[in-house]
Amino acid sequence: MDVLTKKCFSLSEISKVMLSKIFESIAGDKDLTLQKEIIPPLQRICGVTWLRENEIKQIFTLDSIATNRPNKQVYLIYTNYKTFSKVINLVRSQLDPDNAPKDKYHVVCIPQKLHVYDTILERLGLFEIIQLHSMQWYPISIDAGILSLEIPNMYKQIFLNDDLTLIMQYARSIFHLNMVFGKPKFMMSVGEKSSIVMKQFQDHYKHNESKSDFGGLVICDRSLDYPSALLTPGTYSAMLKEVYDIKAGQCECKDVEKSKQFEKFTLDGSSDKVYDDIKYKHFIEVTAILSAQTKKLRNEGEYSKSMALEEMKEYVRTQLKEINERKKLVATHLNAAETIVSNFLDRFNKQVEVERGIMQNKSKSTHFQFLMQQLETSADPKSVLALMCLIGITQGIAESDYKKFMLSYMEKFGFQADQLGLHDNLVKAKFIEESMSLTIASLSSKLRKTLTNAFYTNANKLKLIPSDPEKVNLKTPNCFSYVFGGNYVPLVTQIASMLFCSTPIEEVKSKLSPLGPVHVEHNNLYPLLNKSLIILVIGGVTYSEVAACNLLENLLGAKIVLVSDSIISSSDISEALSNTYS
């Protein structure tokens, strides 16, 4: 494990110290009640044993039946008004109005408490009864080269609701990283929200001028590269994220058809060498690799049968446990691969072919027909909506076609109550043009000629669309587009490539400026002092982007650490668009 990777893993130790200080400020035995969504990231920071050592006697979830417990009560929740209100109601249900205890109830808000929370407590007469705390843990190391803030719904909050309440957390996280790695001499932001974050960092945080482990920092908006979040992925890790609800790199693998529960596993190559071997391989290679490993383990078992007694004892002592653990991991990943096949088999090849035509700007009418076929046959509203968004952001959708799609979509999936919210979100995200009316009878979308031309012009200028996708080698890739079957290169990978190759900074800015505002701070220290970058994506990063950056690292001998609020897939974008009231 190299020094940078070790430092990434050490970030959780700092978060432990922060959490322990909060626990120490609450004297006495404590019960901890967790919002369910917080459990996966918390497990990446500390375990139950550590919590016990910090005077946590019992652990509950918010879904537990509330009882009047004798210990101090600590609630750990995300910053969310609905969740906060739920905690307040739980506490009120336990209070004796004539004898309300002080210093018994504590609410820790991640990443921060809001001023309105104090106002609510004052209004309810609970200001002295419930104590509020803020904690923003340091970015969590999910796997080599991946750091996540694990703050949910940031894409929706920032890009759809235009709510910047928590955007300061990105600047604070950059500060946290600089405290560990040093401040890079080169900083660049691309996009409106990224420029806000960069300015916040420069205005509010004292710069750590110590030597940095990284040559530069790049901040980028998710909204500048929707295809990387909407295209059908090809690598194992990205396809896992499409099939399973993975949080903080933790996956519960189960057979969907048989409803059989399997053991949870963590998508972390440092603890799972089987996953490490296949995580960024194109899926066409994965089953072959797993089959070869299965054969090797079977041969190992046959070999052990012929051992003498002393050999067998030594084998059991030194190797058997490791082999059994590997067998278990191989079986888990074989099951996951089988589930991926069962979910993607019917549509994978055809959809990748259609997406190739979309990215090449061919056969627009054929692609809309395929979209409507998917709408008729698919039981998954998220995948259908993702495909519509991909067409909308690239080739565009005519008024009549959009109306036809929306009416059929609402009719099939029953979103009548949310129909205007979904439409508004599609407009805000710029998947469609702003309509003249907000009634379902007159939903409209102008033909997006200007925006459509702009997408392909910018993508070609940045070399994001391979000229001959069929020539891209998926088994031994040398083109970053392999992560999408040869159809598209993630923007963050191309930005990193330009910087590592010392492309003149004015040329970099010229190519990126059509996407959004570009700000650069380098104090005449460009080209980069070394081939290493931190890339922060506001609104979620995908495993496809991670895999493409990993290939760039291998080709150039570089180092990239991708940081975001969460790891997302097309399903997360679709859910944010359609779930308007969460």
C-alpha positions as CSV (number, residue, x, y, z in Angstrom):
1,M,0.0,0.0,0.0
2,D,1.5,3.3,-1.1
3,V,1.8,6.4,1.1
4,L,-1.2,8.2,-0.5
5,T,-3.4,5.2,0.0
6,K,-2.4,4.9,3.6
7,K,-3.2,8.6,4.1
8,C,-6.6,8.2,2.5
9,F,-7.4,5.3,4.9
10,S,-6.2,7.4,7.9
11,L,-8.9,10.0,7.3
12,S,-11.4,7.8,9.2
13,E,-9.1,7.8,12.2
14,I,-9.5,11.6,12.3
15,S,-13.3,11.3,12.1
16,K,-13.2,8.9,15.0
17,V,-11.4,11.5,17.1
18,M,-14.1,14.1,16.2
19,L,-16.9,11.7,17.1
20,S,-15.2,10.7,20.4
21,K,-15.0,14.4,21.4
22,I,-18.7,14.7,21.0
23,F,-19.3,11.6,23.0
24,E,-16.9,12.9,25.7
25,S,-18.8,16.1,26.0
26,I,-21.9,14.1,27.0
27,A,-21.0,12.7,30.4
28,G,-22.2,9.2,31.4
29,D,-23.6,6.1,29.8
30,K,-25.2,6.7,26.4
31,D,-27.6,5.0,24.0
32,L,-27.1,5.7,20.3
33,T,-30.0,6.0,17.9
34,L,-29.0,6.0,14.3
35,Q,-30.8,7.0,11.1
36,K,-30.7,3.8,9.0
37,E,-28.9,5.5,6.1
38,I,-26.0,6.6,8.4
39,I,-25.1,3.0,9.3
40,P,-23.0,2.1,6.2
41,P,-20.7,5.1,6.3
42,L,-20.4,4.9,10.1
43,Q,-19.3,1.3,9.8
44,R,-16.5,2.5,7.5
45,I,-15.4,4.9,10.3
46,C,-15.8,2.8,13.4
47,G,-17.2,-0.5,14.6
48,V,-19.5,-1.5,17.5
49,T,-16.5,-2.3,19.7
50,W,-15.2,1.2,19.3
51,L,-18.6,2.6,20.2
52,R,-18.8,0.4,23.3
53,E,-15.4,1.8,24.3
54,N,-16.9,5.3,24.1
55,E,-19.6,4.6,26.7
56,I,-22.3,3.6,24.1
57,K,-24.4,1.0,25.9
58,Q,-27.1,0.3,23.4
59,I,-27.6,1.0,19.7
60,F,-31.0,1.5,18.1
61,T,-32.4,2.7,14.8
62,L,-34.9,5.5,14.3
63,D,-37.5,2.8,13.4
64,S,-37.2,1.3,16.9
65,I,-40.1,1.6,19.3
66,A,-39.4,4.6,21.5
67,T,-39.3,4.0,25.2
68,N,-38.2,6.1,28.1
69,R,-34.6,4.8,28.5
70,P,-32.5,5.7,31.5
71,N,-29.2,6.5,29.7
72,K,-28.3,9.7,27.9
73,Q,-29.9,9.6,24.4
74,V,-27.7,10.5,21.4
75,Y,-29.3,10.7,17.9
76,L,-27.1,10.6,14.9
77,I,-28.9,11.9,11.8
78,Y,-28.3,13.5,8.4
79,T,-29.2,17.2,8.1
80,N,-32.8,16.9,6.9
81,Y,-35.9,18.6,8.1
82,K,-38.1,15.6,8.0
83,T,-35.7,13.4,9.9
84,F,-35.1,16.1,12.5
85,S,-38.8,16.5,13.0
86,K,-39.1,12.7,13.5
87,V,-36.4,12.8,16.2
88,I,-38.2,15.7,17.9
89,N,-41.4,13.8,18.0
90,L,-39.6,10.7,19.4
91,V,-38.1,12.8,22.2
92,R,-41.4,14.5,23.0
93,S,-43.1,11.1,23.2
94,Q,-40.7,10.2,26.0
95,L,-40.9,13.4,28.0
96,D,-42.7,13.9,31.3
97,P,-44.0,17.5,30.9
98,D,-43.7,18.1,34.7
99,N,-40.1,16.8,35.0
100,A,-38.3,17.2,31.7
101,P,-34.6,16.3,32.2
102,K,-31.8,18.6,30.9
103,D,-28.7,17.2,29.2
104,K,-30.3,13.9,28.4
105,Y,-31.1,14.3,24.7
106,H,-28.5,15.1,22.1
107,V,-28.9,15.3,18.4
108,V,-25.7,15.1,16.2
109,C,-26.4,16.5,12.7
110,I,-24.2,15.3,9.8
111,P,-22.8,17.4,8.2
112,Q,-24.1,20.4,10.2
113,K,-27.0,21.6,12.3
114,L,-29.1,24.4,10.8
115,H,-30.2,27.6,12.4
116,V,-33.8,26.8,11.8
117,Y,-33.4,23.8,14.2
118,D,-32.7,26.1,17.1
119,T,-35.7,28.1,16.2
120,I,-37.9,25.0,16.2
121,L,-36.6,23.9,19.6
122,E,-37.3,27.4,21.0
123,R,-40.8,27.4,19.6
124,L,-41.5,24.0,21.2
125,G,-39.9,24.8,24.5
126,L,-37.2,22.2,24.0
127,F,-34.2,24.5,23.7
128,E,-32.7,23.6,27.0
129,I,-33.8,19.9,26.8
130,I,-32.4,18.9,23.4
131,Q,-28.7,19.8,22.7
132,L,-27.6,20.1,19.1
133,H,-24.2,19.1,17.7
134,S,-22.6,19.3,14.2
135,M,-20.2,16.9,12.8
136,Q,-18.8,16.7,9.3
137,W,-16.6,13.6,9.1
138,Y,-13.6,13.6,6.9
139,P,-14.0,12.1,3.4
140,I,-14.3,8.4,3.8
141,S,-12.0,6.0,1.9
142,I,-14.3,3.7,0.0
143,D,-11.6,2.0,-2.0
144,A,-8.2,2.9,-3.5
145,G,-8.6,6.2,-5.2
146,I,-12.2,6.9,-4.0
147,L,-13.1,9.2,-1.2
148,S,-16.8,9.9,-0.4
149,L,-18.4,12.5,1.9
150,E,-21.4,10.2,2.1
151,I,-23.9,13.0,2.2
152,P,-27.1,11.9,0.5
153,N,-29.3,13.8,-2.0
154,M,-26.8,16.5,-2.8
155,Y,-27.3,16.3,-6.5
156,K,-31.0,16.9,-6.1
157,Q,-30.6,19.6,-3.4
158,I,-28.0,21.6,-5.4
159,F,-28.9,21.1,-9.1
160,L,-32.7,20.5,-8.9
161,N,-33.8,22.5,-5.8
162,D,-31.1,25.1,-6.2
163,D,-30.6,24.8,-2.4
164,L,-27.0,25.7,-1.5
165,T,-27.4,25.3,2.2
166,L,-24.8,22.5,2.5
167,I,-22.5,23.5,-0.4
168,M,-20.0,24.9,2.1
169,Q,-19.3,21.3,3.1
170,Y,-17.3,20.8,-0.1
171,A,-15.0,23.7,0.7
172,R,-14.6,22.3,4.3
173,S,-13.8,18.9,2.9
174,I,-11.1,20.4,0.6
175,F,-9.7,22.1,3.8
176,H,-9.8,18.7,5.6
177,L,-7.9,17.1,2.7
178,N,-5.3,19.9,2.6
179,M,-4.7,19.4,6.3
180,V,-3.7,15.8,5.5
181,F,-2.1,16.0,2.0
182,G,-1.1,19.7,1.9
183,K,-2.5,22.4,-0.5
184,P,-1.8,21.8,-4.2
185,K,-0.3,24.7,-6.0
186,F,-2.7,24.2,-8.9
187,M,-6.5,24.6,-8.5
188,M,-9.2,24.6,-11.1
189,S,-13.0,24.7,-11.0
190,V,-15.3,23.9,-13.9
191,G,-18.9,24.8,-13.6
192,E,-21.1,27.3,-11.7
193,K,-21.4,25.4,-8.5
194,S,-17.7,24.5,-8.5
195,S,-16.7,28.1,-8.8
196,I,-18.8,28.8,-5.7
197,V,-17.0,26.1,-3.8
198,M,-13.6,27.3,-4.9
199,K,-14.4,30.9,-3.8
200,Q,-15.7,29.6,-0.5
201,F,-12.6,27.7,0.1
202,Q,-10.3,30.7,-0.7
203,D,-12.4,33.1,1.4
204,H,-13.1,31.1,4.5
205,Y,-10.2,28.7,5.1
206,K,-6.6,29.4,6.0
207,H,-4.4,27.8,3.4
208,N,-2.1,25.1,4.4
209,E,1.1,26.0,2.5
210,S,3.0,22.8,3.3
211,K,4.2,20.7,0.5
212,S,1.4,18.8,-1.2
213,D,1.2,15.1,-2.1
214,F,-0.8,16.2,-5.2
215,G,0.1,18.2,-8.2
216,G,-3.4,19.8,-8.4
217,L,-7.0,19.9,-7.4
218,V,-9.9,20.0,-9.9
219,I,-13.5,20.7,-8.9
220,C,-16.3,19.8,-11.4
221,D,-20.1,20.0,-11.5
222,R,-22.0,16.7,-12.1
223,S,-24.3,18.6,-14.5
224,L,-21.5,19.2,-17.0
225,D,-21.3,15.5,-17.8
226,Y,-24.6,13.7,-17.6
227,P,-23.7,10.9,-20.1
228,S,-21.2,9.5,-17.6
229,A,-24.0,9.0,-15.2
230,L,-26.7,7.9,-17.7
231,L,-24.9,5.6,-20.2
232,T,-25.1,1.8,-19.7
233,P,-21.8,0.9,-17.8
234,G,-19.6,-1.9,-18.8
235,T,-17.3,-2.5,-15.9
236,Y,-18.1,-4.9,-13.0
237,S,-18.1,-2.3,-10.2
238,A,-20.4,0.1,-12.2
239,M,-22.8,-2.7,-13.1
240,L,-23.0,-3.8,-9.4
241,K,-24.1,-0.2,-8.6
242,E,-26.8,-0.5,-11.3
243,V,-28.2,-3.7,-9.8
244,Y,-27.7,-3.1,-6.0
245,D,-28.3,-0.2,-3.7
246,I,-24.7,0.3,-2.6
247,K,-24.0,2.8,0.2
248,A,-20.5,3.7,1.3
249,G,-19.2,0.8,-0.8
250,Q,-21.2,-1.8,1.1
251,C,-23.4,-4.2,-0.9
252,E,-25.9,-6.8,0.2
253,C,-25.8,-9.4,-2.5
254,K,-28.9,-11.4,-3.1
255,D,-30.5,-13.4,-5.8
256,V,-33.4,-11.3,-7.1
257,E,-35.3,-14.2,-8.7
258,K,-35.0,-16.6,-5.8
259,S,-35.3,-13.8,-3.2
260,K,-32.4,-15.6,-1.4
261,Q,-30.4,-13.5,1.0
262,F,-26.6,-13.5,0.7
263,E,-23.9,-12.1,2.9
264,K,-23.1,-8.4,2.7
265,F,-19.7,-7.6,1.1
266,T,-17.7,-4.4,0.8
267,L,-16.4,-3.1,-2.6
268,D,-12.9,-2.5,-1.3
269,G,-10.0,-4.1,-3.1
270,S,-7.7,-3.8,0.0
271,S,-9.9,-6.3,1.9
272,D,-11.3,-8.3,-1.1
273,K,-8.6,-9.4,-3.5
274,V,-11.1,-11.2,-5.7
275,Y,-13.0,-7.9,-6.2
276,D,-9.7,-6.1,-6.7
277,D,-8.9,-8.3,-9.7
278,I,-12.2,-7.7,-11.5
279,K,-13.6,-4.4,-10.3
280,Y,-12.6,-2.3,-13.3
281,K,-12.6,-5.1,-15.9
282,H,-15.2,-5.0,-18.6
283,F,-18.0,-7.4,-17.7
284,I,-17.2,-9.7,-20.7
285,E,-14.0,-10.6,-18.9
286,V,-15.4,-11.0,-15.3
287,T,-17.1,-14.4,-15.6
288,A,-14.1,-15.9,-17.3
289,I,-11.8,-14.6,-14.5
290,L,-14.1,-15.9,-11.8
291,S,-14.3,-19.3,-13.6
292,A,-10.5,-19.5,-13.8
293,Q,-10.3,-18.8,-10.1
294,T,-12.9,-21.4,-9.3
295,K,-10.9,-24.0,-11.3
296,K,-7.7,-23.0,-9.5
297,L,-9.4,-23.4,-6.1
298,R,-10.8,-26.8,-7.1
299,N,-7.3,-28.0,-8.1
300,E,-6.0,-26.7,-4.8
301,G,-8.5,-28.9,-3.0
302,E,-7.6,-32.0,-5.1
303,Y,-3.9,-31.4,-4.4
304,S,-4.5,-31.2,-0.6
305,K,-6.0,-34.8,-0.7
306,S,-2.6,-36.3,-1.7
307,M,-0.7,-34.6,1.2
308,A,1.0,-36.5,3.9
309,L,-0.2,-35.9,7.5
310,E,2.6,-33.4,8.4
311,E,2.0,-31.6,5.1
312,M,-1.7,-31.4,5.8
313,K,-1.1,-29.9,9.3
314,E,1.1,-27.2,7.8
315,Y,-1.3,-26.6,5.0
316,V,-4.2,-26.2,7.5
317,R,-2.1,-23.9,9.7
318,T,-0.8,-21.6,7.0
319,Q,-3.1,-21.7,3.9
320,L,-6.5,-23.3,4.5
321,K,-8.2,-20.3,6.1
322,E,-7.0,-18.0,3.4
323,I,-8.2,-20.4,0.7
324,N,-11.6,-20.9,2.3
325,E,-12.1,-17.1,2.5
326,R,-11.2,-16.8,-1.1
327,K,-13.7,-19.5,-2.0
328,K,-16.3,-17.6,-0.2
329,L,-15.5,-14.4,-2.0
330,V,-15.4,-16.1,-5.4
331,A,-18.8,-17.6,-4.7
332,T,-20.2,-14.2,-3.7
333,H,-19.0,-12.5,-6.8
334,L,-20.2,-15.4,-9.0
335,N,-23.6,-14.9,-7.6
336,A,-23.4,-11.1,-8.1
337,A,-22.3,-11.7,-11.7
338,E,-25.2,-14.0,-12.3
339,T,-27.6,-11.4,-10.9
340,I,-26.2,-8.8,-13.2
341,V,-26.7,-11.1,-16.2
342,S,-30.3,-11.8,-15.2
343,N,-31.0,-8.0,-14.9
344,F,-29.1,-6.9,-18.1
345,L,-29.2,-9.9,-20.4
346,D,-32.4,-9.0,-22.3
347,R,-31.5,-5.3,-23.0
348,F,-27.7,-4.9,-22.5
349,N,-26.4,-5.4,-26.1
350,K,-29.2,-3.7,-27.8
351,Q,-29.1,-0.7,-25.4
352,V,-25.3,-0.3,-25.8
353,E,-25.9,-0.4,-29.6
354,V,-28.6,2.3,-29.4
355,E,-26.5,4.4,-27.1
356,R,-23.6,4.2,-29.6
357,G,-26.0,5.6,-32.2
358,I,-27.0,8.4,-29.8
359,M,-23.4,9.4,-29.1
360,Q,-22.6,9.3,-32.8
361,N,-25.8,11.5,-33.5
362,K,-27.4,9.0,-35.8
363,S,-30.9,7.6,-36.4
364,K,-32.8,9.9,-34.0
365,S,-36.2,8.6,-34.8
366,T,-35.0,5.0,-34.3
367,H,-33.7,5.9,-30.8
368,F,-37.1,7.3,-29.8
369,Q,-38.8,4.2,-31.1
370,F,-36.5,2.1,-28.9
371,L,-37.3,4.4,-26.0
372,M,-41.0,3.8,-26.4
373,Q,-40.4,0.0,-26.8
374,Q,-38.5,0.1,-23.5
375,L,-41.3,2.0,-21.9
376,E,-43.8,-0.7,-23.0
377,T,-41.7,-3.7,-21.9
378,S,-39.6,-2.6,-18.9
379,A,-40.8,-2.8,-15.3
380,D,-38.1,-0.3,-14.2
381,P,-39.1,3.3,-14.5
382,K,-35.6,4.5,-13.6
383,S,-33.9,2.9,-16.5
384,V,-36.5,4.2,-18.9
385,L,-36.3,7.7,-17.6
386,A,-32.5,7.6,-17.7
387,L,-32.6,6.7,-21.4
388,M,-35.0,9.5,-22.1
389,C,-32.7,12.0,-20.3
390,L,-29.7,10.7,-22.3
391,I,-31.6,11.4,-25.6
392,G,-32.8,14.8,-24.3
393,I,-29.3,16.0,-23.3
394,T,-27.7,14.8,-26.6
395,Q,-30.0,14.7,-29.6
396,G,-33.0,16.4,-28.1
397,I,-36.7,15.5,-28.1
398,A,-39.3,17.1,-30.2
399,E,-42.5,18.6,-28.6
400,S,-44.8,15.9,-29.9
401,D,-42.5,13.0,-28.9
402,Y,-41.9,14.4,-25.4
403,K,-45.6,14.7,-24.8
404,K,-46.2,11.2,-26.1
405,F,-43.5,9.8,-23.8
406,M,-44.6,11.7,-20.7
407,L,-48.2,10.7,-21.0
408,S,-47.3,7.0,-21.5
409,Y,-44.7,7.2,-18.7
410,M,-47.2,8.6,-16.2
411,E,-49.9,6.3,-17.2
412,K,-47.7,3.2,-16.8
413,F,-45.8,4.1,-13.6
414,G,-48.6,6.0,-11.8
415,F,-46.8,9.2,-11.1
416,Q,-49.8,11.4,-11.7
417,A,-49.4,13.2,-8.4
418,D,-45.8,14.1,-9.2
419,Q,-46.1,14.7,-12.9
420,L,-45.5,18.5,-12.7
421,G,-42.6,18.1,-10.3
422,L,-40.9,15.6,-12.6
423,H,-41.4,17.9,-15.6
424,D,-40.0,20.8,-13.6
425,N,-37.0,18.8,-12.6
426,L,-36.3,17.8,-16.2
427,V,-36.4,21.4,-17.2
428,K,-34.1,22.5,-14.3
429,A,-31.6,19.8,-15.2
430,K,-31.8,21.0,-18.8
431,F,-32.8,17.6,-20.2
432,I,-35.6,19.4,-22.0
433,E,-36.4,23.0,-23.0
434,E,-38.6,25.0,-20.7
435,S,-42.3,24.4,-21.6
436,M,-45.0,27.0,-22.2
437,S,-47.4,25.5,-19.8
438,L,-47.2,23.2,-16.7
439,T,-50.4,21.2,-17.4
440,I,-50.0,17.6,-18.6
441,A,-52.3,18.3,-21.5
442,S,-49.8,20.9,-22.9
443,L,-46.4,19.5,-21.8
444,S,-44.1,20.6,-24.5
445,S,-40.5,20.6,-25.4
446,K,-39.0,22.6,-28.3
447,L,-36.6,20.9,-30.6
448,R,-33.3,21.5,-28.9
449,K,-31.3,22.4,-32.1
450,T,-29.0,24.9,-30.4
451,L,-28.3,22.8,-27.3
452,T,-28.0,19.6,-29.3
453,N,-25.4,21.1,-31.6
454,A,-23.5,22.5,-28.6
455,F,-23.3,19.0,-27.0
456,Y,-21.7,17.3,-30.0
457,T,-19.5,20.3,-30.7
458,N,-18.1,20.4,-27.2
459,A,-17.9,16.6,-26.9
460,N,-15.9,16.4,-30.2
461,K,-13.7,19.3,-29.2
462,L,-12.8,17.5,-25.9
463,K,-12.5,14.1,-27.8
464,L,-15.2,12.5,-25.6
465,I,-16.7,10.5,-28.4
466,P,-14.4,7.9,-30.2
467,S,-14.6,8.1,-34.0
468,D,-14.7,4.3,-34.3
469,P,-16.1,2.7,-31.1
470,E,-16.0,-0.8,-32.6
471,K,-12.2,-0.7,-32.6
472,V,-12.0,-0.1,-28.8
473,N,-10.5,-3.2,-27.1
474,L,-12.7,-4.1,-24.2
475,K,-10.5,-6.9,-22.9
476,T,-7.2,-5.1,-22.9
477,P,-8.3,-1.4,-23.0
478,N,-6.2,1.5,-24.1
479,C,-9.1,3.9,-24.5
480,F,-11.0,5.3,-21.6
481,S,-14.3,4.8,-23.4
482,Y,-14.1,1.1,-22.7
483,V,-16.1,1.8,-19.6
484,F,-19.1,2.5,-21.8
485,G,-18.4,-0.2,-24.5
486,G,-16.4,2.3,-26.5
487,N,-19.1,4.9,-26.7
488,Y,-17.9,7.8,-24.5
489,V,-15.0,9.1,-22.5
490,P,-15.8,10.6,-19.0
491,L,-15.1,14.3,-18.9
492,V,-13.1,14.1,-15.6
493,T,-10.8,11.6,-17.2
494,Q,-10.2,13.8,-20.2
495,I,-9.6,16.9,-18.0
496,A,-7.0,14.9,-16.0
497,S,-5.4,13.6,-19.2
498,M,-5.0,17.2,-20.6
499,L,-3.4,18.4,-17.3
500,F,-1.1,15.4,-17.0
501,C,0.0,15.9,-20.6
502,S,0.7,19.6,-19.9
503,T,-1.7,20.9,-22.4
504,P,-1.4,24.8,-22.4
505,I,-3.7,26.1,-19.7
506,E,-5.3,28.6,-22.0
507,E,-6.2,25.8,-24.4
508,V,-7.6,23.8,-21.5
509,K,-9.8,26.7,-20.5
510,S,-10.9,27.4,-24.1
511,K,-12.1,23.8,-24.5
512,L,-13.9,23.7,-21.1
513,S,-15.4,27.2,-21.0
514,P,-18.4,26.4,-23.2
515,L,-19.5,24.0,-20.5
516,G,-19.5,26.6,-17.8
517,P,-17.3,29.1,-15.9
518,V,-13.7,28.0,-15.6
519,H,-11.4,29.4,-12.9
520,V,-7.7,28.5,-12.5
521,E,-5.3,29.3,-9.7
522,H,-1.7,28.1,-10.3
523,N,0.7,31.0,-9.4
524,N,2.7,30.2,-12.5
525,L,3.3,26.7,-11.3
526,Y,1.8,24.9,-14.3
527,P,2.6,22.3,-15.7
528,L,1.8,20.2,-12.6
529,L,4.7,19.6,-10.2
530,N,3.8,15.9,-10.3
531,K,1.3,13.6,-12.1
532,S,-1.2,13.4,-9.3
533,L,-4.7,15.0,-8.9
534,I,-7.6,15.2,-6.5
535,I,-10.8,15.6,-8.5
536,L,-13.9,16.6,-6.6
537,V,-17.2,16.1,-8.4
538,I,-20.2,18.0,-6.9
539,G,-23.3,15.9,-7.1
540,G,-21.9,12.4,-7.2
541,V,-19.3,10.4,-9.1
542,T,-19.8,7.0,-10.9
543,Y,-17.8,3.8,-10.8
544,S,-17.4,4.2,-14.6
545,E,-15.5,7.5,-14.0
546,V,-13.3,5.8,-11.4
547,A,-12.5,2.9,-13.7
548,A,-11.6,5.3,-16.6
549,C,-9.3,7.3,-14.3
550,N,-7.8,4.1,-13.1
551,L,-6.8,3.2,-16.7
552,L,-5.3,6.7,-17.1
553,E,-3.3,6.2,-14.0
554,N,-1.9,2.9,-15.3
555,L,-1.1,4.3,-18.8
556,L,0.7,7.4,-17.5
557,G,2.0,6.2,-14.1
558,A,-0.1,8.9,-12.5
559,K,-2.3,9.1,-9.3
560,I,-5.9,10.3,-9.2
561,V,-8.1,10.4,-6.1
562,L,-11.8,11.0,-7.0
563,V,-13.9,12.7,-4.2
564,S,-17.6,13.3,-4.2
565,D,-20.6,13.5,-1.9
566,S,-21.6,9.9,-3.0
567,I,-21.1,7.2,-5.6
568,I,-24.1,7.3,-8.0
569,S,-25.6,5.5,-11.0
570,S,-28.3,6.4,-13.5
571,S,-30.9,5.1,-11.0
572,D,-29.9,7.8,-8.6
573,I,-30.3,10.6,-11.2
574,S,-33.7,9.2,-12.2
575,E,-34.8,8.9,-8.6
576,A,-33.8,12.5,-7.9
577,L,-35.8,13.7,-10.9
578,S,-39.0,11.8,-10.1
579,N,-39.0,11.8,-6.3
580,T,-40.0,15.4,-5.9
581,Y,-41.3,15.4,-2.4
582,S,-38.5,13.7,-0.4
